[in-house]
């Protein structure tokens, strides 16, 4: 009887592991990215001095935008990384937080409000399951300075 319990526990553990793998756990499939695909900032540059509230426009080339959940080849949705020192595990769904903003509805811009001082920004594209592509499509990190004395953007 104990061997049946152990066998059942083993089979449950294996099947649970397969389910988890299909949901973005270790062994999850990363969508392939086409050569030349890129994301970035359409209206910001490294070194910009900005007021505490400003618009960020996302750019993308070589791929399309699709909302999270829509599994369409050569598409993804934006994530904005704010003051992220170490990238999250790119084999897992990106965790949504104050520092990793998810634009899973397919948005191409957002208004940010940041505290005064220096901040780093980076764009990262993810697939229908919030998992970065293979290879990942991410911008260079830009550093901006937020100042109450900055003129309002044009």
Helices and strands as residue ranges (DSSP letters): H 2-22, E 38-41, E 49-50, E 53-61, E 64-65, E 75-82, E 100-102, E 109-113, E 117-126, E 142-146
